[in-house]
């Protein structure tokens, strides 16, 4: 799993979604709900290492977080998870609904 710290890193990662299913997690390091959702996301990535996965810390990397929301045509939330397929948002969820099982059902 890679951390996206720059808009260029996001652009490069986003390109992978045209060829494979990718997952992007927007994480607030100051929110306990986000911490729990991030643990669920990490559990999924541990169980399914073949998927390209990334996360962005929304406070520390605000420009990247904003660019993701703009590029994907979504309202910013954190925590927030995106499953991208064929370059498009296939599924997105936020807060308490980010669970390992739910992610597995969407990929």
N, CA, C and O atoms as a GROMACS GRO file, in nm:
protein
  428
    1UNK      N    1   0.085  -0.116   0.000
    1UNK     CA    2   0.000   0.000   0.000
    1UNK      C    3   0.090   0.123   0.000
    1UNK      O    4   0.187   0.131   0.075
    2UNK      N    5   0.056   0.218  -0.085
    2UNK     CA    6   0.139   0.337  -0.090
    2UNK      C    7   0.065   0.459  -0.036
    2UNK      O    8  -0.057   0.469  -0.045
    3UNK      N    9   0.142   0.551   0.022
    3UNK     CA   10   0.084   0.676   0.068
    3UNK      C   11   0.100   0.780  -0.042
    3UNK      O   12   0.209   0.798  -0.096
    4UNK      N   13  -0.009   0.847  -0.075
    4UNK     CA   14  -0.008   0.951  -0.177
    4UNK      C   15   0.014   1.086  -0.108
    4UNK      O   16  -0.072   1.134  -0.034
    5UNK      N   17   0.130   1.146  -0.135
    5UNK     CA   18   0.164   1.272  -0.069
    5UNK      C   19   0.162   1.391  -0.164
    5UNK      O   20   0.160   1.506  -0.121
    6UNK      N   21   0.163   1.364  -0.294
    6UNK     CA   22   0.162   1.472  -0.393
    6UNK      C   23   0.053   1.445  -0.497
    6UNK      O   24   0.009   1.332  -0.516
    7UNK      N   25   0.011   1.551  -0.562
    7UNK     CA   26  -0.089   1.537  -0.668
    7UNK      C   27  -0.032   1.451  -0.780
    7UNK      O   28  -0.106   1.372  -0.840
    8UNK      N   29   0.095   1.463  -0.809
    8UNK     CA   30   0.156   1.380  -0.914
    8UNK      C   31   0.149   1.232  -0.878
    8UNK      O   32   0.122   1.148  -0.964
    9UNK      N   33   0.174   1.198  -0.752
    9UNK     CA   34   0.161   1.058  -0.709
    9UNK      C   35   0.018   1.009  -0.729
    9UNK      O   36  -0.004   0.895  -0.772
   10UNK      N   37  -0.080   1.094  -0.697
   10UNK     CA   38  -0.221   1.058  -0.719
   10UNK      C   39  -0.248   1.036  -0.868
   10UNK      O   40  -0.311   0.938  -0.906
   11UNK      N   41  -0.200   1.127  -0.953
   11UNK     CA   42  -0.222   1.114  -1.097
   11UNK      C   43  -0.164   0.982  -1.150
   11UNK      O   44  -0.227   0.913  -1.230
   12UNK      N   45  -0.046   0.947  -1.105
   12UNK     CA   46   0.018   0.822  -1.147
   12UNK      C   47  -0.063   0.702  -1.097
   12UNK      O   48  -0.086   0.607  -1.172
   13UNK      N   49  -0.104   0.708  -0.972
   13UNK     CA   50  -0.183   0.597  -0.916
   13UNK      C   51  -0.317   0.584  -0.987
   13UNK      O   52  -0.361   0.473  -1.017
   14UNK      N   53  -0.381   0.696  -1.013
   14UNK     CA   54  -0.513   0.696  -1.078
   14UNK      C   55  -0.507   0.629  -1.216
   14UNK      O   56  -0.603   0.564  -1.257
   15UNK      N   57  -0.396   0.643  -1.285
   15UNK     CA   58  -0.379   0.581  -1.416
   15UNK      C   59  -0.387   0.428  -1.409
   15UNK      O   60  -0.431   0.364  -1.505
   16UNK      N   61  -0.346   0.370  -1.297
   16UNK     CA   62  -0.354   0.225  -1.281
   16UNK      C   63  -0.497   0.175  -1.290
   16UNK      O   64  -0.521   0.061  -1.329
   17UNK      N   65  -0.593   0.262  -1.255
   17UNK     CA   66  -0.734   0.222  -1.254
   17UNK      C   67  -0.790   0.198  -1.393
   17UNK      O   68  -0.898   0.141  -1.406
   18UNK      N   69  -0.718   0.239  -1.496
   18UNK     CA   70  -0.765   0.211  -1.632
   18UNK      C   71  -0.732   0.068  -1.673
   18UNK      O   72  -0.788   0.016  -1.768
   19UNK      N   73  -0.639   0.004  -1.600
   19UNK     CA   74  -0.596  -0.131  -1.634
   19UNK      C   75  -0.631  -0.235  -1.529
   19UNK      O   76  -0.633  -0.355  -1.558
   20UNK      N   77  -0.659  -0.191  -1.408
   20UNK     CA   78  -0.687  -0.284  -1.299
   20UNK      C   79  -0.775  -0.218  -1.194
   20UNK      O   80  -0.791  -0.096  -1.194
   21UNK      N   81  -0.832  -0.297  -1.106
   21UNK     CA   82  -0.909  -0.244  -0.995
   21UNK      C   83  -0.812  -0.188  -0.891
   21UNK      O   84  -0.717  -0.255  -0.851
   22UNK      N   85  -0.838  -0.065  -0.847
   22UNK     CA   86  -0.755  -0.002  -0.745
   22UNK      C   87  -0.844   0.051  -0.633
   22UNK      O   88  -0.962   0.079  -0.654
   23UNK      N   89  -0.785   0.064  -0.515
   23UNK     CA   90  -0.857   0.115  -0.399
   23UNK      C   91  -0.781   0.232  -0.340
   23UNK      O   92  -0.659   0.228  -0.325
   24UNK      N   93  -0.854   0.338  -0.305
   24UNK     CA   94  -0.795   0.458  -0.247
   24UNK      C   95  -0.872   0.492  -0.120
   24UNK      O   96  -0.995   0.500  -0.120
   25UNK      N   97  -0.798   0.511  -0.013
   25UNK     CA   98  -0.856   0.542   0.118
   25UNK      C   99  -0.816   0.682   0.159
   25UNK      O  100  -0.697   0.716   0.159
   26UNK      N  101  -0.914   0.766   0.195
   26UNK     CA  102  -0.887   0.899   0.249
   26UNK      C  103  -0.898   0.890   0.401
   26UNK      O  104  -1.002   0.854   0.455
   27UNK      N  105  -0.787   0.922   0.468
   27UNK     CA  106  -0.773   0.897   0.612
   27UNK      C  107  -0.746   1.026   0.689
   27UNK      O  108  -0.658   1.103   0.654
   28UNK      N  109  -0.825   1.046   0.794
   28UNK     CA  110  -0.799   1.156   0.887
   28UNK      C  111  -0.724   1.100   1.007
   28UNK      O  112  -0.777   1.016   1.080
   29UNK      N  113  -0.603   1.146   1.027
   29UNK     CA  114  -0.520   1.095   1.136
   29UNK      C  115  -0.565   1.145   1.272
   29UNK      O  116  -0.511   1.102   1.375
   30UNK      N  117  -0.664   1.235   1.276
   30UNK     CA  118  -0.712   1.288   1.403
   30UNK      C  119  -0.851   1.237   1.440
   30UNK      O  120  -0.912   1.287   1.534
   31UNK      N  121  -0.900   1.137   1.367
   31UNK     CA  122  -1.038   1.091   1.387
   31UNK      C  123  -1.040   0.943   1.425
   31UNK      O  124  -0.988   0.860   1.350
   32UNK      N  125  -1.099   0.909   1.539
   32UNK     CA  126  -1.105   0.768   1.580
   32UNK      C  127  -1.190   0.681   1.486
   32UNK      O  128  -1.162   0.562   1.470
   33UNK      N  129  -1.292   0.739   1.425
   33UNK     CA  130  -1.372   0.663   1.327
   33UNK      C  131  -1.284   0.628   1.207
   33UNK      O  132  -1.290   0.516   1.156
   34UNK      N  133  -1.204   0.723   1.163
   34UNK     CA  134  -1.114   0.699   1.051
   34UNK      C  135  -1.009   0.594   1.087
   34UNK      O  136  -0.973   0.512   1.003
   35UNK      N  137  -0.960   0.597   1.210
   35UNK     CA  138  -0.862   0.497   1.253
   35UNK      C  139  -0.920   0.356   1.244
   35UNK      O  140  -0.853   0.264   1.198
   36UNK      N  141  -1.045   0.341   1.287
   36UNK     CA  142  -1.108   0.209   1.281
   36UNK      C  143  -1.132   0.166   1.136
   36UNK      O  144  -1.108   0.050   1.101
   37UNK      N  145  -1.177   0.258   1.052
   37UNK     CA  146  -1.199   0.227   0.911
   37UNK      C  147  -1.067   0.192   0.842
   37UNK      O  148  -1.062   0.104   0.757
   38UNK      N  149  -0.960   0.262   0.880
   38UNK     CA  150  -0.828   0.234   0.821
   38UNK      C  151  -0.781   0.094   0.859
   38UNK      O  152  -0.719   0.026   0.778
   39UNK      N  153  -0.811   0.051   0.981
   39UNK     CA  154  -0.777  -0.086   1.022
   39UNK      C  155  -0.852  -0.188   0.936
   39UNK      O  156  -0.794  -0.289   0.897
   40UNK      N  157  -0.978  -0.161   0.906
   40UNK     CA  158  -1.055  -0.250   0.818
   40UNK      C  159  -0.994  -0.254   0.678
   40UNK      O  160  -0.982  -0.360   0.618
   41UNK      N  161  -0.956  -0.137   0.628
   41UNK     CA  162  -0.892  -0.129   0.496
   41UNK      C  163  -0.760  -0.206   0.495
   41UNK      O  164  -0.732  -0.280   0.401
   42UNK      N  165  -0.680  -0.189   0.599
   42UNK     CA  166  -0.553  -0.260   0.608
   42UNK      C  167  -0.575  -0.411   0.618
   42UNK      O  168  -0.497  -0.488   0.562
   43UNK      N  169  -0.678  -0.453   0.687
   43UNK     CA  170  -0.709  -0.596   0.694
   43UNK      C  171  -0.743  -0.649   0.555
   43UNK      O  172  -0.699  -0.757   0.517
   44UNK      N  173  -0.820  -0.572   0.480
   44UNK     CA  174  -0.853  -0.613   0.343
   44UNK      C  175  -0.726  -0.624   0.259
   44UNK      O  176  -0.707  -0.722   0.187
   45UNK      N  177  -0.639  -0.524   0.267
   45UNK     CA  178  -0.518  -0.527   0.185
   45UNK      C  179  -0.426  -0.641   0.224
   45UNK      O  180  -0.357  -0.697   0.139
   46UNK      N  181  -0.423  -0.677   0.352
   46UNK     CA  182  -0.342  -0.791   0.396
   46UNK      C  183  -0.397  -0.922   0.340
   46UNK      O  184  -0.322  -1.011   0.300
   47UNK      N  185  -0.530  -0.932   0.338
   47UNK     CA  186  -0.595  -1.053   0.287
   47UNK      C  187  -0.594  -1.062   0.135
   47UNK      O  188  -0.608  -1.170   0.079
   48UNK      N  189  -0.578  -0.947   0.069
   48UNK     CA  190  -0.589  -0.939  -0.078
   48UNK      C  191  -0.475  -0.857  -0.135
   48UNK      O  192  -0.498  -0.747  -0.186
   49UNK      N  193  -0.353  -0.907  -0.130
   49UNK     CA  194  -0.237  -0.827  -0.169
   49UNK      C  195  -0.223  -0.801  -0.319
   49UNK      O  196  -0.134  -0.727  -0.360
   50UNK      N  197  -0.308  -0.861  -0.401
   50UNK     CA  198  -0.293  -0.842  -0.545
   50UNK      C  199  -0.352  -0.710  -0.595
   50UNK      O  200  -0.323  -0.668  -0.707
   51UNK      N  201  -0.434  -0.644  -0.514
   51UNK     CA  202  -0.493  -0.517  -0.556
   51UNK      C  203  -0.396  -0.401  -0.533
   51UNK      O  204  -0.321  -0.400  -0.436
   52UNK      N  205  -0.400  -0.305  -0.623
   52UNK     CA  206  -0.324  -0.181  -0.604
   52UNK      C  207  -0.401  -0.096  -0.504
   52UNK      O  208  -0.519  -0.067  -0.525
   53UNK      N  209  -0.335  -0.057  -0.396
   53UNK     CA  210  -0.402   0.019  -0.291
   53UNK      C  211  -0.317   0.138  -0.250
   53UNK      O  212  -0.194   0.135  -0.254
   54UNK      N  213  -0.387   0.244  -0.210
   54UNK     CA  214  -0.318   0.365  -0.166
   54UNK      C  215  -0.405   0.436  -0.063
   54UNK      O  216  -0.525   0.411  -0.053
   55UNK      N  217  -0.341   0.524   0.011
   55UNK     CA  218  -0.414   0.608   0.105
   55UNK      C  219  -0.356   0.748   0.104
   55UNK      O  220  -0.240   0.769   0.066
   56UNK      N  221  -0.437   0.842   0.145
   56UNK     CA  222  -0.393   0.981   0.159
   56UNK      C  223  -0.436   1.029   0.296
   56UNK      O  224  -0.549   1.006   0.339
   57UNK      N  225  -0.346   1.096   0.365
   57UNK     CA  226  -0.378   1.160   0.492
   57UNK      C  227  -0.438   1.297   0.460
   57UNK      O  228  -0.368   1.385   0.411
   58UNK      N  229  -0.567   1.313   0.487
   58UNK     CA  230  -0.639   1.430   0.440
   58UNK      C  231  -0.592   1.562   0.501
   58UNK      O  232  -0.601   1.667   0.437
   59UNK      N  233  -0.544   1.559   0.623
   59UNK     CA  234  -0.496   1.682   0.686
   59UNK      C  235  -0.356   1.716   0.638
   59UNK      O  236  -0.328   1.830   0.601
   60UNK      N  237  -0.268   1.617   0.640
   60UNK     CA  238  -0.128   1.639   0.603
   60UNK      C  239  -0.108   1.661   0.453
   60UNK      O  240  -0.014   1.728   0.411
   61UNK      N  241  -0.198   1.604   0.373
   61UNK     CA  242  -0.185   1.615   0.226
   61UNK      C  243  -0.315   1.669   0.166
   61UNK      O  244  -0.373   1.608   0.076
   62UNK      N  245  -0.359   1.782   0.216
   62UNK     CA  246  -0.486   1.843   0.175
   62UNK      C  247  -0.497   1.863   0.024
   62UNK      O  248  -0.603   1.833  -0.032
   63UNK      N  249  -0.393   1.912  -0.046
   63UNK     CA  250  -0.408   1.929  -0.192
   63UNK      C  251  -0.439   1.797  -0.265
   63UNK      O  252  -0.515   1.796  -0.362
   64UNK      N  253  -0.380   1.687  -0.218
   64UNK     CA  254  -0.406   1.557  -0.279
   64UNK      C  255  -0.549   1.515  -0.252
   64UNK      O  256  -0.619   1.469  -0.342
   65UNK      N  257  -0.593   1.530  -0.129
   65UNK     CA  258  -0.730   1.496  -0.092
   65UNK      C  259  -0.830   1.575  -0.175
   65UNK      O  260  -0.928   1.519  -0.225
   66UNK      N  261  -0.806   1.704  -0.188
   66UNK     CA  262  -0.896   1.789  -0.268
   66UNK      C  263  -0.896   1.747  -0.415
   66UNK      O  264  -1.002   1.748  -0.479
   67UNK      N  265  -0.781   1.712  -0.468
   67UNK     CA  266  -0.772   1.671  -0.609
   67UNK      C  267  -0.847   1.541  -0.633
   67UNK      O  268  -0.912   1.525  -0.736
   68UNK      N  269  -0.838   1.448  -0.538
   68UNK     CA  270  -0.912   1.322  -0.549
   68UNK      C  271  -1.061   1.350  -0.556
   68UNK      O  272  -1.131   1.297  -0.643
   69UNK      N  273  -1.111   1.434  -0.466
   69UNK     CA  274  -1.254   1.468  -0.466
   69UNK      C  275  -1.294   1.531  -0.598
   69UNK      O  276  -1.399   1.499  -0.654
   70UNK      N  277  -1.212   1.622  -0.648
   70UNK     CA  278  -1.242   1.688  -0.776
   70UNK      C  279  -1.238   1.589  -0.892
   70UNK      O  280  -1.331   1.585  -0.972
   71UNK      N  281  -1.132   1.510  -0.900
   71UNK     CA  282  -1.118   1.417  -1.011
   71UNK      C  283  -1.228   1.311  -1.013
   71UNK      O  284  -1.272   1.269  -1.120
   72UNK      N  285  -1.271   1.269  -0.895
   72UNK     CA  286  -1.372   1.162  -0.888
   72UNK      C  287  -1.514   1.217  -0.877
   72UNK      O  288  -1.610   1.140  -0.870
   73UNK      N  289  -1.528   1.349  -0.876
   73UNK     CA  290  -1.660   1.411  -0.874
   73UNK      C  291  -1.739   1.379  -0.750
   73UNK      O  292  -1.859   1.353  -0.757
   74UNK      N  293  -1.671   1.380  -0.635
   74UNK     CA  294  -1.738   1.345  -0.509
   74UNK      C  295  -1.718   1.455  -0.406
   74UNK      O  296  -1.628   1.538  -0.416
   75UNK      N  297  -1.805   1.454  -0.308
   75UNK     CA  298  -1.792   1.543  -0.194
   75UNK      C  299  -1.690   1.481  -0.099
   75UNK      O  300  -1.691   1.360  -0.076
   76UNK      N  301  -1.602   1.564  -0.045
   76UNK     CA  302  -1.499   1.515   0.047
   76UNK      C  303  -1.563   1.459   0.173
   76UNK      O  304  -1.652   1.520   0.233
   77UNK      N  305  -1.516   1.341   0.212
   77UNK     CA  306  -1.549   1.281   0.340
   77UNK      C  307  -1.422   1.215   0.392
   77UNK      O  308  -1.333   1.181   0.314
   78UNK      N  309  -1.414   1.197   0.521
   78UNK     CA  310  -1.306   1.115   0.576
   78UNK      C  311  -1.356   1.055   0.705
   78UNK      O  312  -1.411   1.124   0.791
   79UNK      N  313  -1.337   0.927   0.717
   79UNK     CA  314  -1.273   0.838   0.620
   79UNK      C  315  -1.363   0.815   0.499
   79UNK      O  316  -1.486   0.826   0.507
   80UNK      N  317  -1.299   0.784   0.389
   80UNK     CA  318  -1.371   0.756   0.265
   80UNK      C  319  -1.288   0.658   0.183
   80UNK      O  320  -1.166   0.670   0.173
   81UNK      N  321  -1.358   0.561   0.125
   81UNK     CA  322  -1.290   0.461   0.043
   81UNK      C  323  -1.350   0.460  -0.096
   81UNK      O  324  -1.472   0.469  -0.113
   82UNK      N  325  -1.264   0.450  -0.196
   82UNK     CA  326  -1.305   0.439  -0.335
   82UNK      C  327  -1.252   0.310  -0.395
   82UNK      O  328  -1.136   0.274  -0.374
   83UNK      N  329  -1.336   0.240  -0.468
   83UNK     CA  330  -1.294   0.129  -0.553
   83UNK      C  331  -1.310   0.181  -0.695
   83UNK      O  332  -1.419   0.217  -0.738
   84UNK      N  333  -1.199   0.184  -0.768
   84UNK     CA  334  -1.200   0.233  -0.906
   84UNK      C  335  -1.179   0.117  -1.003
   84UNK      O  336  -1.089   0.035  -0.986
   85UNK      N  337  -1.265   0.112  -1.104
   85UNK     CA  338  -1.254   0.011  -1.210
   85UNK      C  339  -1.272   0.082  -1.343
   85UNK      O  340  -1.357   0.170  -1.356
   86UNK      N  341  -1.193   0.044  -1.441
   86UNK     CA  342  -1.201   0.105  -1.574
   86UNK      C  343  -1.193   0.258  -1.567
   86UNK      O  344  -1.259   0.328  -1.644
   87UNK      N  345  -1.113   0.308  -1.475
   87UNK     CA  346  -1.092   0.451  -1.462
   87UNK      C  347  -1.206   0.527  -1.397
   87UNK      O  348  -1.202   0.650  -1.391
   88UNK      N  349  -1.308   0.457  -1.349
   88UNK     CA  350  -1.426   0.520  -1.290
   88UNK      C  351  -1.450   0.471  -1.148
   88UNK      O  352  -1.400   0.367  -1.107
   89UNK      N  353  -1.527   0.549  -1.073
   89UNK     CA  354  -1.566   0.507  -0.939
   89UNK      C  355  -1.668   0.395  -0.952
   89UNK      O  356  -1.778   0.416  -1.004
   90UNK      N  357  -1.632   0.279  -0.905
   90UNK     CA  358  -1.723   0.163  -0.904
   90UNK      C  359  -1.805   0.164  -0.775
   90UNK      O  360  -1.923   0.129  -0.775
   91UNK      N  361  -1.739   0.203  -0.664
   91UNK     CA  362  -1.804   0.202  -0.532
   91UNK      C  363  -1.731   0.299  -0.443
   91UNK      O  364  -1.609   0.313  -0.450
   92UNK      N  365  -1.805   0.366  -0.359
   92UNK     CA  366  -1.745   0.452  -0.257
   92UNK      C  367  -1.828   0.439  -0.130
   92UNK      O  368  -1.950   0.423  -0.134
   93UNK      N  369  -1.760   0.447  -0.019
   93UNK     CA  370  -1.828   0.436   0.111
   93UNK      C  371  -1.750   0.519   0.211
   93UNK      O  372  -1.634   0.554   0.188
   94UNK      N  373  -1.814   0.550   0.322
   94UNK     CA  374  -1.746   0.631   0.423
   94UNK      C  375  -1.782   0.586   0.564
   94UNK      O  376  -1.875   0.508   0.586
   95UNK      N  377  -1.706   0.635   0.656
   95UNK     CA  378  -1.724   0.618   0.800
   95UNK      C  379  -1.741   0.472   0.842
   95UNK      O  380  -1.662   0.386   0.803
   96UNK      N  381  -1.845   0.444   0.922
   96UNK     CA  382  -1.863   0.312   0.982
   96UNK      C  383  -1.892   0.204   0.879
   96UNK      O  384  -1.886   0.085   0.912
   97UNK      N  385  -1.925   0.240   0.756
   97UNK     CA  386  -1.960   0.142   0.653
   97UNK      C  387  -1.837   0.082   0.583
   97UNK      O  388  -1.852  -0.007   0.499
   98UNK      N  389  -1.718   0.130   0.616
   98UNK     CA  390  -1.596   0.075   0.557
   98UNK      C  391  -1.556  -0.047   0.639
   98UNK      O  392  -1.498  -0.035   0.747
   99UNK      N  393  -1.587  -0.162   0.586
   99UNK     CA  394  -1.558  -0.290   0.652
   99UNK      C  395  -1.490  -0.383   0.553
   99UNK      O  396  -1.517  -0.379   0.433
  100UNK      N  397  -1.402  -0.467   0.604
  100UNK     CA  398  -1.329  -0.563   0.523
  100UNK      C  399  -1.424  -0.642   0.433
  100UNK      O  400  -1.400  -0.654   0.313
  101UNK      N  401  -1.529  -0.695   0.491
  101UNK     CA  402  -1.625  -0.778   0.416
  101UNK      C  403  -1.693  -0.696   0.305
  101UNK      O  404  -1.708  -0.745   0.193
  102UNK      N  405  -1.734  -0.574   0.335
  102UNK     CA  406  -1.799  -0.489   0.236
  102UNK      C  407  -1.706  -0.458   0.119
  102UNK      O  408  -1.748  -0.457   0.003
  103UNK      N  409  -1.580  -0.434   0.150
  103UNK     CA  410  -1.482  -0.407   0.045
  103UNK      C  411  -1.468  -0.530  -0.044
  103UNK      O  412  -1.470  -0.519  -0.167
  104UNK      N  413  -1.454  -0.646   0.017
  104UNK     CA  414  -1.437  -0.770  -0.058
  104UNK      C  415  -1.555  -0.794  -0.152
  104UNK      O  416  -1.537  -0.847  -0.261
  105UNK      N  417  -1.675  -0.756  -0.110
  105UNK     CA  418  -1.793  -0.775  -0.194
  105UNK      C  419  -1.795  -0.682  -0.314
  105UNK      O  420  -1.862  -0.712  -0.413
  106UNK      N  421  -1.721  -0.572  -0.309
  106UNK     CA  422  -1.724  -0.473  -0.416
  106UNK      C  423  -1.611  -0.485  -0.517
  106UNK      O  424  -1.622  -0.431  -0.628
  107UNK      N  425  -1.506  -0.554  -0.482
  107UNK     CA  426  -1.396  -0.565  -0.576
  107UNK      C  427  -1.418  -0.679  -0.672
  107UNK      O  428  -1.335  -0.703  -0.759
   0.00000   0.00000   0.00000
